Amino acid sequence: MAANKALENIPLNEKLNLTVQEAAAYTGIGQIKLRSMMKEPDCPFLLKVSSHRFLVRRKELEEYLKSKNDLSN
């Protein structure tokens, strides 16, 4: 139990992978928009854990966002 509490206190910018909720908080991009982006073919920051669980690779998300000027599509 104590280990779980310690993990919760890790700053988002130090985590290797984020939940969609954490990624939304970290980037300021809404969860719906992030999920939409994750459905794109060959999404570079998508980590599929199981058929119903997805995580966001933080560093890849950062690089992806640095390369984009427009996310409105």
PECOR-V273092 format. One record per backbone hydrogen bond with DSSP energy under -1.0 kcal/mol. NH is the residue of the N-H (numbers start at 0). CO is the residue of the C=O. If there is no record, write none. Layout:
BEGIN
nh=NH co=CO
nh=NH co=CO
END
This chain:
BEGIN
nh=4 co=0
nh=5 co=1
nh=6 co=2
nh=7 co=3
nh=9 co=6
nh=13 co=10
nh=17 co=55
nh=22 co=18
nh=23 co=19
nh=24 co=20
nh=25 co=21
nh=26 co=22
nh=27 co=23
nh=33 co=29
nh=34 co=30
nh=35 co=31
nh=36 co=32
nh=37 co=33
nh=39 co=36
nh=42 co=39
nh=46 co=54
nh=48 co=52
nh=49 co=52
nh=54 co=46
nh=55 co=17
nh=56 co=44
nh=57 co=15
nh=60 co=56
nh=61 co=57
nh=62 co=58
nh=63 co=59
nh=64 co=60
nh=65 co=61
nh=66 co=62
END
